[in-house]
C-alpha cells in the first residue's frame, strides 16, 4: 500500500479548510466526485510513458490542446526519439515546438531536462518512477528545475497511476466555490489539502480531477459561473451563500440588475 505523506495533520483551520469538519468535507468531496463522474464518465489513464508525459506537460503550459498536440507530434516526427531531441541543435527543437506558446523557453528547458535525466539515470527513461512509492517519485521529480506540484502529479497520476492529485486552474477555482478549500488557498497549497479529502485510490483521484476540470470549463466558468445549469448547487458554498440569497422569494420580483 502506498503511504501518503502529504496528508495534513492538526487543526484543519490551520490549513485553509473552510470548516473544521474534515469528515464532512471528505464526504462532500466524494459526493462531488460521484456526480461529476456520472456526468463526464470515468477518467482514462494515459498509455504514455512518464518521460513522454513530462515533455507533454511542459509543452501544454498555457497552450491550447490542439497546439500542444501539434508541438508534441512535431517533436516525435522530426527527431524520432527523446535522444534525438536531446542532441539536436536548439534552433531545430525550438522550430518544432513553435505551435506551443513560448517555444524559446520550452525548447531549452526540455533539452536541459533530457540531458539531466540522461546524466543521472544513464538512460533516457523515467519508467523507474512507477516502481517507487508516490512520495519518493514526487521528491525525485521535484528536484528537476521548473517541475512543480502540478507537473509532478500529472506525470505520476496519468502515466504511473499513482494516487496523487494534480490541481489545475479549473480544479482550484471549483474547489474554492464548492467550499472544499478556503478562498485564500493557492493552487499549490491546494494539492495536499484536496488530496487529503480523497481516498488513496488513483482512479477516484483522477475522476475528481477530470470531473472538476470539465466542470470548470462549464458551467463553473471563470468570471460568473452558470449556476442555473449546475448539478452541484446543493453542495456548493458559493451558490448557497452568494447566489441563492439573491434569488427573489415567492411573490417578489427580481431586483433591477444595478441594485
Ligand atoms: S453552483 Fe455555481 S459556483 Fe457552485 S459549482 Fe455550480 S456553477 Fe460553480
py3Dmol code that shows the C-alpha trace and the ligand (Angstrom):
import py3Dmol

protein = """\
ATOM      1  CA  UNK A   1       0.000   0.000   0.000  1.00  0.00           C
ATOM      2  CA  UNK A   2       1.318   3.447  -0.883  1.00  0.00           C
ATOM      3  CA  UNK A   3       1.989   5.648   2.099  1.00  0.00           C
ATOM      4  CA  UNK A   4       0.793   9.200   1.546  1.00  0.00           C
ATOM      5  CA  UNK A   5       2.921  11.699   3.388  1.00  0.00           C
ATOM      6  CA  UNK A   6       1.237  14.836   2.170  1.00  0.00           C
ATOM      7  CA  UNK A   7      -1.941  14.435   4.275  1.00  0.00           C
ATOM      8  CA  UNK A   8      -2.115  17.472   6.561  1.00  0.00           C
ATOM      9  CA  UNK A   9      -2.456  16.890  10.272  1.00  0.00           C
ATOM     10  CA  UNK A  10      -3.615  19.015  13.211  1.00  0.00           C
ATOM     11  CA  UNK A  11      -6.336  21.624  13.154  1.00  0.00           C
ATOM     12  CA  UNK A  12      -7.941  21.781   9.681  1.00  0.00           C
ATOM     13  CA  UNK A  13      -8.407  25.544  10.047  1.00  0.00           C
ATOM     14  CA  UNK A  14      -4.632  25.906  10.080  1.00  0.00           C
ATOM     15  CA  UNK A  15      -4.519  24.531   6.568  1.00  0.00           C
ATOM     16  CA  UNK A  16      -7.186  26.647   4.927  1.00  0.00           C
ATOM     17  CA  UNK A  17     -10.206  24.374   5.104  1.00  0.00           C
ATOM     18  CA  UNK A  18     -13.394  26.443   5.213  1.00  0.00           C
ATOM     19  CA  UNK A  19     -14.867  24.332   8.043  1.00  0.00           C
ATOM     20  CA  UNK A  20     -13.161  22.372  10.812  1.00  0.00           C
ATOM     21  CA  UNK A  21     -15.277  19.303   9.993  1.00  0.00           C
ATOM     22  CA  UNK A  22     -12.914  17.403   7.733  1.00  0.00           C
ATOM     23  CA  UNK A  23     -15.131  14.311   7.713  1.00  0.00           C
ATOM     24  CA  UNK A  24     -17.993  16.338   6.258  1.00  0.00           C
ATOM     25  CA  UNK A  25     -15.616  17.852   3.679  1.00  0.00           C
ATOM     26  CA  UNK A  26     -14.348  14.410   2.704  1.00  0.00           C
ATOM     27  CA  UNK A  27     -17.952  13.207   2.301  1.00  0.00           C
ATOM     28  CA  UNK A  28     -18.673  16.246   0.142  1.00  0.00           C
ATOM     29  CA  UNK A  29     -15.568  15.622  -1.988  1.00  0.00           C
ATOM     30  CA  UNK A  30     -16.682  12.039  -2.551  1.00  0.00           C
ATOM     31  CA  UNK A  31     -20.215  13.078  -3.491  1.00  0.00           C
ATOM     32  CA  UNK A  32     -18.821  15.703  -5.885  1.00  0.00           C
ATOM     33  CA  UNK A  33     -16.619  13.000  -7.408  1.00  0.00           C
ATOM     34  CA  UNK A  34     -19.566  10.641  -7.755  1.00  0.00           C
ATOM     35  CA  UNK A  35     -21.692  13.240  -9.544  1.00  0.00           C
ATOM     36  CA  UNK A  36     -19.052  14.631 -11.905  1.00  0.00           C
ATOM     37  CA  UNK A  37     -18.046  11.075 -12.802  1.00  0.00           C
ATOM     38  CA  UNK A  38     -21.671  10.199 -13.542  1.00  0.00           C
ATOM     39  CA  UNK A  39     -21.849  13.289 -15.777  1.00  0.00           C
ATOM     40  CA  UNK A  40     -18.497  13.142 -17.573  1.00  0.00           C
ATOM     41  CA  UNK A  41     -17.530   9.494 -17.273  1.00  0.00           C
ATOM     42  CA  UNK A  42     -14.510   7.989 -15.509  1.00  0.00           C
ATOM     43  CA  UNK A  43     -11.071   9.406 -16.287  1.00  0.00           C
ATOM     44  CA  UNK A  44      -8.868   7.292 -18.544  1.00  0.00           C
ATOM     45  CA  UNK A  45      -5.211   6.750 -17.717  1.00  0.00           C
ATOM     46  CA  UNK A  46      -2.630   7.505 -20.382  1.00  0.00           C
ATOM     47  CA  UNK A  47      -0.623   4.936 -22.298  1.00  0.00           C
ATOM     48  CA  UNK A  48       2.285   7.430 -22.493  1.00  0.00           C
ATOM     49  CA  UNK A  49       5.407   6.612 -20.526  1.00  0.00           C
ATOM     50  CA  UNK A  50       6.333   9.084 -17.736  1.00  0.00           C
ATOM     51  CA  UNK A  51       9.122  10.820 -19.690  1.00  0.00           C
ATOM     52  CA  UNK A  52       6.855  11.449 -22.681  1.00  0.00           C
ATOM     53  CA  UNK A  53       4.190  12.705 -20.271  1.00  0.00           C
ATOM     54  CA  UNK A  54       6.682  15.092 -18.664  1.00  0.00           C
ATOM     55  CA  UNK A  55       7.606  16.587 -22.045  1.00  0.00           C
ATOM     56  CA  UNK A  56       3.944  16.819 -22.989  1.00  0.00           C
ATOM     57  CA  UNK A  57       3.017  18.610 -19.764  1.00  0.00           C
ATOM     58  CA  UNK A  58       5.822  21.144 -20.267  1.00  0.00           C
ATOM     59  CA  UNK A  59       4.594  21.831 -23.791  1.00  0.00           C
ATOM     60  CA  UNK A  60       0.999  22.187 -22.572  1.00  0.00           C
ATOM     61  CA  UNK A  61       1.727  25.079 -20.226  1.00  0.00           C
ATOM     62  CA  UNK A  62      -0.605  27.950 -21.209  1.00  0.00           C
ATOM     63  CA  UNK A  63      -1.138  26.368 -24.602  1.00  0.00           C
ATOM     64  CA  UNK A  64      -4.338  25.167 -26.261  1.00  0.00           C
ATOM     65  CA  UNK A  65      -4.892  21.429 -26.555  1.00  0.00           C
ATOM     66  CA  UNK A  66      -4.583  21.325 -30.353  1.00  0.00           C
ATOM     67  CA  UNK A  67      -1.399  23.437 -30.384  1.00  0.00           C
ATOM     68  CA  UNK A  68       0.105  21.323 -27.654  1.00  0.00           C
ATOM     69  CA  UNK A  69      -0.668  18.160 -29.630  1.00  0.00           C
ATOM     70  CA  UNK A  70       0.891  19.678 -32.777  1.00  0.00           C
ATOM     71  CA  UNK A  71       4.098  20.622 -30.947  1.00  0.00           C
ATOM     72  CA  UNK A  72       4.399  17.190 -29.336  1.00  0.00           C
ATOM     73  CA  UNK A  73       3.767  15.423 -32.652  1.00  0.00           C
ATOM     74  CA  UNK A  74       6.358  17.605 -34.394  1.00  0.00           C
ATOM     75  CA  UNK A  75       8.990  16.683 -31.815  1.00  0.00           C
ATOM     76  CA  UNK A  76       8.326  12.974 -32.239  1.00  0.00           C
ATOM     77  CA  UNK A  77       8.180  13.039 -36.026  1.00  0.00           C
ATOM     78  CA  UNK A  78      11.156  15.310 -36.579  1.00  0.00           C
ATOM     79  CA  UNK A  79      13.611  13.707 -34.150  1.00  0.00           C
ATOM     80  CA  UNK A  80      12.263  10.170 -33.768  1.00  0.00           C
ATOM     81  CA  UNK A  81      13.293   9.697 -30.122  1.00  0.00           C
ATOM     82  CA  UNK A  82      13.924  11.699 -26.950  1.00  0.00           C
ATOM     83  CA  UNK A  83      17.657  11.090 -27.508  1.00  0.00           C
ATOM     84  CA  UNK A  84      17.216  12.794 -30.880  1.00  0.00           C
ATOM     85  CA  UNK A  85      15.511  15.769 -29.228  1.00  0.00           C
ATOM     86  CA  UNK A  86      18.216  15.956 -26.561  1.00  0.00           C
ATOM     87  CA  UNK A  87      21.078  16.010 -29.072  1.00  0.00           C
ATOM     88  CA  UNK A  88      19.508  18.218 -31.758  1.00  0.00           C
ATOM     89  CA  UNK A  89      20.584  21.840 -32.329  1.00  0.00           C
ATOM     90  CA  UNK A  90      18.461  24.115 -30.154  1.00  0.00           C
ATOM     91  CA  UNK A  91      17.020  26.184 -33.063  1.00  0.00           C
ATOM     92  CA  UNK A  92      15.647  22.978 -34.614  1.00  0.00           C
ATOM     93  CA  UNK A  93      13.924  21.951 -31.398  1.00  0.00           C
ATOM     94  CA  UNK A  94      12.586  25.460 -30.989  1.00  0.00           C
ATOM     95  CA  UNK A  95      11.171  25.367 -34.524  1.00  0.00           C
ATOM     96  CA  UNK A  96       9.499  22.008 -33.858  1.00  0.00           C
ATOM     97  CA  UNK A  97       7.719  23.195 -30.714  1.00  0.00           C
ATOM     98  CA  UNK A  98       6.722  26.512 -32.288  1.00  0.00           C
ATOM     99  CA  UNK A  99       2.983  25.581 -32.308  1.00  0.00           C
ATOM    100  CA  UNK A 100       3.098  25.823 -28.483  1.00  0.00           C
ATOM    101  CA  UNK A 101       3.373  29.142 -26.667  1.00  0.00           C
ATOM    102  CA  UNK A 102       6.869  30.269 -25.654  1.00  0.00           C
ATOM    103  CA  UNK A 103       8.911  27.823 -27.766  1.00  0.00           C
ATOM    104  CA  UNK A 104      12.040  29.855 -26.963  1.00  0.00           C
ATOM    105  CA  UNK A 105      11.618  28.922 -23.291  1.00  0.00           C
ATOM    106  CA  UNK A 106      10.228  25.429 -23.648  1.00  0.00           C
ATOM    107  CA  UNK A 107      12.807  24.085 -26.127  1.00  0.00           C
ATOM    108  CA  UNK A 108      15.887  24.757 -23.949  1.00  0.00           C
ATOM    109  CA  UNK A 109      14.011  23.630 -20.871  1.00  0.00           C
ATOM    110  CA  UNK A 110      13.095  20.303 -22.446  1.00  0.00           C
ATOM    111  CA  UNK A 111      16.649  19.733 -23.675  1.00  0.00           C
ATOM    112  CA  UNK A 112      18.099  20.609 -20.251  1.00  0.00           C
ATOM    113  CA  UNK A 113      15.736  18.139 -18.571  1.00  0.00           C
ATOM    114  CA  UNK A 114      16.581  15.400 -21.066  1.00  0.00           C
ATOM    115  CA  UNK A 115      20.302  15.953 -20.524  1.00  0.00           C
ATOM    116  CA  UNK A 116      19.949  15.910 -16.759  1.00  0.00           C
ATOM    117  CA  UNK A 117      17.848  12.736 -16.753  1.00  0.00           C
ATOM    118  CA  UNK A 118      20.391  11.040 -19.061  1.00  0.00           C
ATOM    119  CA  UNK A 119      23.268  12.095 -16.817  1.00  0.00           C
ATOM    120  CA  UNK A 120      21.582  10.988 -13.601  1.00  0.00           C
ATOM    121  CA  UNK A 121      19.981   7.782 -14.794  1.00  0.00           C
ATOM    122  CA  UNK A 122      22.349   6.669 -17.549  1.00  0.00           C
ATOM    123  CA  UNK A 123      19.391   6.373 -19.904  1.00  0.00           C
ATOM    124  CA  UNK A 124      16.514   8.482 -21.103  1.00  0.00           C
ATOM    125  CA  UNK A 125      13.624   6.947 -19.218  1.00  0.00           C
ATOM    126  CA  UNK A 126      11.518   7.785 -16.200  1.00  0.00           C
ATOM    127  CA  UNK A 127       9.824   4.395 -16.032  1.00  0.00           C
ATOM    128  CA  UNK A 128      11.520   3.734 -12.695  1.00  0.00           C
ATOM    129  CA  UNK A 129       9.217   6.336 -11.108  1.00  0.00           C
ATOM    130  CA  UNK A 130       6.299   3.950 -11.451  1.00  0.00           C
ATOM    131  CA  UNK A 131       8.067   1.453  -9.182  1.00  0.00           C
ATOM    132  CA  UNK A 132       8.744   3.981  -6.408  1.00  0.00           C
ATOM    133  CA  UNK A 133       6.390   4.922  -3.563  1.00  0.00           C
ATOM    134  CA  UNK A 134       4.484   8.023  -4.622  1.00  0.00           C
ATOM    135  CA  UNK A 135       6.275  10.339  -2.178  1.00  0.00           C
ATOM    136  CA  UNK A 136       9.707   9.179  -3.410  1.00  0.00           C
ATOM    137  CA  UNK A 137       8.731   9.592  -7.042  1.00  0.00           C
ATOM    138  CA  UNK A 138       7.357  13.061  -6.323  1.00  0.00           C
ATOM    139  CA  UNK A 139      10.536  14.049  -4.475  1.00  0.00           C
ATOM    140  CA  UNK A 140      12.725  12.816  -7.353  1.00  0.00           C
ATOM    141  CA  UNK A 141      10.780  14.810  -9.944  1.00  0.00           C
ATOM    142  CA  UNK A 142      10.593  17.857  -7.679  1.00  0.00           C
ATOM    143  CA  UNK A 143      14.390  18.234  -7.821  1.00  0.00           C
ATOM    144  CA  UNK A 144      14.227  18.972 -11.523  1.00  0.00           C
ATOM    145  CA  UNK A 145      14.278  22.621 -12.420  1.00  0.00           C
ATOM    146  CA  UNK A 146      10.874  24.086 -13.211  1.00  0.00           C
ATOM    147  CA  UNK A 147       8.953  20.934 -12.270  1.00  0.00           C
ATOM    148  CA  UNK A 148       6.263  21.922  -9.754  1.00  0.00           C
ATOM    149  CA  UNK A 149       3.483  20.097  -7.875  1.00  0.00           C
ATOM    150  CA  UNK A 150       1.010  20.087 -10.768  1.00  0.00           C
ATOM    151  CA  UNK A 151       3.504  18.646 -13.264  1.00  0.00           C
ATOM    152  CA  UNK A 152       4.699  16.061 -10.733  1.00  0.00           C
ATOM    153  CA  UNK A 153       1.151  14.926 -10.021  1.00  0.00           C
ATOM    154  CA  UNK A 154       0.226  14.805 -13.730  1.00  0.00           C
ATOM    155  CA  UNK A 155       3.190  12.561 -14.558  1.00  0.00           C
ATOM    156  CA  UNK A 156       2.682  10.228 -11.612  1.00  0.00           C
ATOM    157  CA  UNK A 157      -1.108  10.014 -11.864  1.00  0.00           C
ATOM    158  CA  UNK A 158      -1.658   9.944 -15.621  1.00  0.00           C
ATOM    159  CA  UNK A 159       1.262   7.664 -16.557  1.00  0.00           C
ATOM    160  CA  UNK A 160       2.097   5.724 -13.372  1.00  0.00           C
ATOM    161  CA  UNK A 161      -1.434   5.533 -11.930  1.00  0.00           C
ATOM    162  CA  UNK A 162      -0.207   6.757  -8.570  1.00  0.00           C
ATOM    163  CA  UNK A 163      -2.729   8.256  -6.114  1.00  0.00           C
ATOM    164  CA  UNK A 164      -1.632  11.899  -6.316  1.00  0.00           C
ATOM    165  CA  UNK A 165      -3.855  14.815  -7.287  1.00  0.00           C
ATOM    166  CA  UNK A 166      -2.976  17.499  -9.864  1.00  0.00           C
ATOM    167  CA  UNK A 167      -4.691  20.830  -9.202  1.00  0.00           C
ATOM    168  CA  UNK A 168      -5.091  22.941 -12.312  1.00  0.00           C
ATOM    169  CA  UNK A 169      -6.867  26.274 -12.559  1.00  0.00           C
ATOM    170  CA  UNK A 170     -10.320  24.665 -13.020  1.00  0.00           C
ATOM    171  CA  UNK A 171      -9.930  22.243 -10.111  1.00  0.00           C
ATOM    172  CA  UNK A 172      -8.659  25.094  -7.944  1.00  0.00           C
ATOM    173  CA  UNK A 173     -11.495  27.514  -8.770  1.00  0.00           C
ATOM    174  CA  UNK A 174     -14.323  24.989  -8.490  1.00  0.00           C
ATOM    175  CA  UNK A 175     -12.953  23.544  -5.240  1.00  0.00           C
ATOM    176  CA  UNK A 176     -12.961  27.012  -3.673  1.00  0.00           C
ATOM    177  CA  UNK A 177     -16.526  27.707  -4.821  1.00  0.00           C
ATOM    178  CA  UNK A 178     -17.748  24.356  -3.584  1.00  0.00           C
ATOM    179  CA  UNK A 179     -16.135  25.091  -0.223  1.00  0.00           C
ATOM    180  CA  UNK A 180     -13.679  22.198  -0.209  1.00  0.00           C
ATOM    181  CA  UNK A 181     -10.832  24.640   0.456  1.00  0.00           C
ATOM    182  CA  UNK A 182     -10.787  28.197   1.695  1.00  0.00           C
ATOM    183  CA  UNK A 183     -10.840  31.147  -0.708  1.00  0.00           C
ATOM    184  CA  UNK A 184      -7.275  32.203   0.054  1.00  0.00           C
ATOM    185  CA  UNK A 185      -5.670  28.820  -0.563  1.00  0.00           C
ATOM    186  CA  UNK A 186      -3.265  28.949  -3.516  1.00  0.00           C
ATOM    187  CA  UNK A 187      -3.340  26.281  -6.226  1.00  0.00           C
ATOM    188  CA  UNK A 188      -0.006  24.978  -4.960  1.00  0.00           C
ATOM    189  CA  UNK A 189      -1.209  24.737  -1.364  1.00  0.00           C
ATOM    190  CA  UNK A 190      -4.449  23.105  -2.572  1.00  0.00           C
ATOM    191  CA  UNK A 191      -2.668  19.927  -3.715  1.00  0.00           C
ATOM    192  CA  UNK A 192      -2.219  18.263  -0.291  1.00  0.00           C
ATOM    193  CA  UNK A 193      -5.422  19.791   1.117  1.00  0.00           C
ATOM    194  CA  UNK A 194      -7.696  18.380  -1.560  1.00  0.00           C
ATOM    195  CA  UNK A 195      -5.861  15.109  -1.744  1.00  0.00           C
ATOM    196  CA  UNK A 196      -6.355  14.655   1.991  1.00  0.00           C
ATOM    197  CA  UNK A 197     -10.114  14.674   1.391  1.00  0.00           C
ATOM    198  CA  UNK A 198      -9.935  11.846  -1.129  1.00  0.00           C
ATOM    199  CA  UNK A 199      -9.227   8.129  -0.676  1.00  0.00           C
ATOM    200  CA  UNK A 200      -5.811   6.698  -1.608  1.00  0.00           C
ATOM    201  CA  UNK A 201      -7.192   5.419  -4.856  1.00  0.00           C
ATOM    202  CA  UNK A 202      -5.772   6.611  -8.182  1.00  0.00           C
ATOM    203  CA  UNK A 203      -8.996   6.144 -10.141  1.00  0.00           C
ATOM    204  CA  UNK A 204     -11.075   8.125  -7.627  1.00  0.00           C
ATOM    205  CA  UNK A 205      -8.454  10.882  -7.506  1.00  0.00           C
ATOM    206  CA  UNK A 206      -8.312  11.012 -11.293  1.00  0.00           C
ATOM    207  CA  UNK A 207     -12.116  11.084 -11.542  1.00  0.00           C
ATOM    208  CA  UNK A 208     -12.176  14.061  -9.145  1.00  0.00           C
ATOM    209  CA  UNK A 209      -9.508  15.863 -11.190  1.00  0.00           C
ATOM    210  CA  UNK A 210     -11.092  15.103 -14.560  1.00  0.00           C
ATOM    211  CA  UNK A 211     -14.641  15.820 -13.431  1.00  0.00           C
ATOM    212  CA  UNK A 212     -13.800  19.187 -11.856  1.00  0.00           C
ATOM    213  CA  UNK A 213     -11.679  20.137 -14.858  1.00  0.00           C
ATOM    214  CA  UNK A 214     -14.707  19.544 -17.094  1.00  0.00           C
ATOM    215  CA  UNK A 215     -16.999  21.254 -14.590  1.00  0.00           C
ATOM    216  CA  UNK A 216     -14.710  24.293 -14.579  1.00  0.00           C
ATOM    217  CA  UNK A 217     -14.920  24.510 -18.367  1.00  0.00           C
ATOM    218  CA  UNK A 218     -18.699  24.663 -17.980  1.00  0.00           C
ATOM    219  CA  UNK A 219     -20.772  25.614 -16.021  1.00  0.00           C
ATOM    220  CA  UNK A 220     -18.376  26.730 -13.282  1.00  0.00           C
ATOM    221  CA  UNK A 221     -16.512  29.091 -15.588  1.00  0.00           C
ATOM    222  CA  UNK A 222     -14.092  31.844 -14.660  1.00  0.00           C
ATOM    223  CA  UNK A 223     -15.950  35.121 -14.041  1.00  0.00           C
ATOM    224  CA  UNK A 224     -19.647  34.496 -13.446  1.00  0.00           C
ATOM    225  CA  UNK A 225     -20.445  30.788 -13.035  1.00  0.00           C
ATOM    226  CA  UNK A 226     -23.554  29.476 -14.810  1.00  0.00           C
ATOM    227  CA  UNK A 227     -25.162  28.134 -11.652  1.00  0.00           C
ATOM    228  CA  UNK A 228     -28.562  27.652 -13.304  1.00  0.00           C
ATOM    229  CA  UNK A 229     -27.041  24.832 -15.344  1.00  0.00           C
ATOM    230  CA  UNK A 230     -25.246  23.240 -12.400  1.00  0.00           C
ATOM    231  CA  UNK A 231     -25.994  19.894 -10.781  1.00  0.00           C
ATOM    232  CA  UNK A 232     -23.931  20.659  -7.675  1.00  0.00           C
ATOM    233  CA  UNK A 233     -25.885  23.615  -6.263  1.00  0.00           C
ATOM    234  CA  UNK A 234     -26.927  21.792  -3.080  1.00  0.00           C
ATOM    235  CA  UNK A 235     -23.253  21.074  -2.321  1.00  0.00           C
ATOM    236  CA  UNK A 236     -21.883  24.481  -3.268  1.00  0.00           C
ATOM    237  CA  UNK A 237     -20.904  27.099  -0.679  1.00  0.00           C
ATOM    238  CA  UNK A 238     -20.742  29.863  -3.287  1.00  0.00           C
ATOM    239  CA  UNK A 239     -24.237  29.076  -4.533  1.00  0.00           C
ATOM    240  CA  UNK A 240     -25.728  28.830  -1.056  1.00  0.00           C
ATOM    241  CA  UNK A 241     -24.053  31.928   0.385  1.00  0.00           C
ATOM    242  CA  UNK A 242     -23.860  34.262  -2.629  1.00  0.00           C
ATOM    243  CA  UNK A 243     -26.218  33.190  -5.418  1.00  0.00           C
ATOM    244  CA  UNK A 244     -29.207  31.730  -3.543  1.00  0.00           C
ATOM    245  CA  UNK A 245     -29.697  34.670  -1.115  1.00  0.00           C
ATOM    246  CA  UNK A 246     -30.030  36.961  -4.141  1.00  0.00           C
ATOM    247  CA  UNK A 247     -32.891  34.915  -5.629  1.00  0.00           C
ATOM    248  CA  UNK A 248     -36.336  36.576  -5.309  1.00  0.00           C
ATOM    249  CA  UNK A 249     -38.702  34.821  -2.899  1.00  0.00           C
ATOM    250  CA  UNK A 250     -42.254  33.780  -3.857  1.00  0.00           C
ATOM    251  CA  UNK A 251     -44.303  36.853  -4.746  1.00  0.00           C
ATOM    252  CA  UNK A 252     -41.227  39.067  -5.162  1.00  0.00           C
ATOM    253  CA  UNK A 253     -39.823  40.309  -8.414  1.00  0.00           C
ATOM    254  CA  UNK A 254     -36.121  40.183  -9.137  1.00  0.00           C
ATOM    255  CA  UNK A 255     -34.325  43.457  -8.315  1.00  0.00           C
ATOM    256  CA  UNK A 256     -33.013  45.500 -11.223  1.00  0.00           C
ATOM    257  CA  UNK A 257     -29.529  44.450 -12.297  1.00  0.00           C
ATOM    258  CA  UNK A 258     -27.925  47.652 -10.992  1.00  0.00           C
ATOM    259  CA  UNK A 259     -29.141  47.234  -7.400  1.00  0.00           C
TER     260      UNK A 259
END
"""
ligand_1 = """\
8
LIG
S -23.379 26.113 -8.198
Fe -22.316 27.639 -9.469
S -20.440 28.181 -8.332
Fe -21.260 26.251 -7.486
S -20.177 24.621 -8.575
Fe -22.093 25.010 -9.647
S -21.573 26.506 -11.266
Fe -19.906 26.511 -9.755
"""
view = py3Dmol.view(width=600, height=400)
view.addModel(protein, "pdb")
view.setStyle({"model": 0}, {"cartoon": {"style": "trace"}})
view.addModel(ligand_1, "xyz")
view.setStyle({"model": 1}, {"stick": {}})
view.zoomTo()
view.show()
